[in-house]
Amino acid sequence: MFNTARLQVVLEIARHGTIVAAAEQLRLSPSAVSHQLATLEQEAGVALVDRGPRSLRLTAAGQRLADYAQQIADLMSAARDELSAHGEGRRGLLRIGFFATAGAELLPRALSSFTRDHPQVELALILGQPDELLPRLNQGELDLVVVFDHPLSPAQASPYVKVEPLMVDPQLVVLPADHPLCGRRRLRLADLAAEPWITTLGVQGEVSVLELAARAEGFQPRIRCRNDHYEVVLGLVRAGVGVALVPSLGLRNPGQVAVRQLAHGKLHREIGVALRPGNPNPVVGSFVERLTDAAAGLSQELSERWAPASRSTVVPQRRSSATAARSAPGSNAAITA
């Protein structure tokens, strides 16, 4: 196995033509360079230089070894540059797990800023529910997961995961456009006790968050459909089938429904980013910063978007369905979670 320092001796002799000049470049004495060269010839089993009375030149074998030495030097330089870029978070791989409604606005905002400033970082984006993705985070298959939790149905904490809070995502009540309660600026859950409901599936079990909240207020909701696809939920509400609770992140294109805030302290989702302590990936910290900034901006916008209006309002359909399908990315895709 050749020593890279000795290969550098051959390379400098090839570049400068003399042992003295090579020694100056390597900051060694001429005798030290001669000793390194002699050792290298012994290791190679072939003469590497042709020593004349007043000159020194590489043999064919020596020139070939110098060529290889140059390639090795180039590879070492490239390796140093790339590892430096990885260490500084300019290159690498970032594996992100996320749930569907986070992928509608929150994640794209963070990724837009991140990819602009980190064009050499590869991304792997994995869609799923938090309970599906968190085991993959624990096993090192993901670097972070955007998660949600409900105060009424909290997830079991994992000692292997740290969750940093990002934003609060309120559950809003969605009514048909001609519903008698549309004139109210804010509703209580009990106001809707007699209504038929379209609700989601349970987060931690079979019972949905709506049912947990309703039980606490003394009634059992009449449920017509259970579905985690918010486009389906909105379509059923729009058709007058019932009313529903939908998180604000799931209301990108409501169209011809009334959206009202609920006076309830626990009907919201807590959005956070789950991290694996000790993850050595230097890219994670930079992305979490962008995600935090995106969440702060989006939270403010959603608060203003769904603030109680001064008079009864119905969210209009701003464009024809054909136009919306062309201009709104993902507008025809069912959104879950």
C-alpha positions, 0 to 999 in steps of 0.5 A, a space after each residue: 500500500 503506497 503512502 500518500 505522502 510519498 506519492 506527493 513526492 513523486 508528483 512534485 518531482 514531476 511538476 518541478 523537475 528536481 529534488 531541491 524544488 520538490 523539497 521546497 514545495 513540500 517544506 522538507 529537506 532535499 535529503 528527506 525527499 531523497 529518502 522518501 523517493 528511495 523508500 517508494 522505489 523499494 515499495 514499487 519494486 521498480 526505478 522511478 527516476 533516472 539519475 544523471 550526473 546533473 539531472 533527474 527525470 522520471 522513468 516511464 514507471 515514475 511518470 505513470 505513478 505521478 499520473 496516478 498521484 495526481 488523480 489521487 490528489 484530485 480525489 482527495 481534494 474533491 472529498 475534502 470539499 464535499 465533506 466540508 459542504 456536508 458538514 456545513 449543511 450545503 450538501 446532503 440528504 434530508 428525509 422528511 415525513 409529513 401529513 397531508 394538510 401540512 403538505 398543502 401550505 406549511 411544508 411547501 412554504 418551508 421547502 421553497 425557502 430551503 431549496 432556494 438556499 440549499 440547491 445541492 441538498 437532496 430531498 426525500 418526502 414521505 407522506 403518512 400519518 404521524 403514527 406511521 412515520 414516527 417509528 421510521 424516525 426512531 429507526 433512523 429512516 427519517 430525519 424529521 416528521 411534521 406531526 399533529 396532536 389533539 388535546 382531546 386525544 393526545 398521542 403517547 409520548 415517545 422517549 426517543 423523539 423530541 417534538 418542537 411546537 410550530 403552530 396551533 391549527 384551530 378546528 373550524 365548523 363548516 356549514 352549508 351556505 344556506 344554513 340558519 346559523 350562518 348569521 352567527 359570527 361564532 358558534 358553540 359546539 352545543 349549538 350544533 347538537 341536533 345537526 347531522 355530522 360528517 366527521 373524521 376517523 379517530 386519531 388514537 382509536 375509533 372515537 373521533 375528536 368531535 365525539 369526544 368534545 360532544 360527550 364533554 358537552 352532554 350530547 352524542 352527535 348524529 354522524 352520517 359519514 366518517 371520512 378523513 379526506 377533507 375534499 370529500 367532507 367539504 363536498 358533502 357539507 356543500 351538498 347539505 348532507 351535514 356540518 363538519 369540523 375541519 382544521 384550518 390547514 384543510 380549508 384551502 379551497 372551501 367554495 360555497 360553504 360557511 366557515 365559522 370559529 368555535 368557542 371551545 378551548 380544546 378543539 384544535 390541533 397542535 402542529 409540531 416537528 418531531 426530531 430524533 435527538 442525536 441525529 448527526 445530519 447537519 441539514 436538519 437544523 437549517 430546515 427546522 428554522 425555515 419550517 418554524 418561520 413558515 409556521 409563524 407566517 402561516 399561523 398569522 395568515 390563517 388567523 386573519 383568513 378565518 377571523 369572525 367577520 363583521 357580518 355573515 359571509 360565505 366563502 365564494 367559489 373564486 373561479 370555475 371548477 375547470 379553471 381551479 383544476 388547472 390553476 390550483 395544484 392538488 385541488 382535485 386531490 383528496 386531503 387527509 389529516 
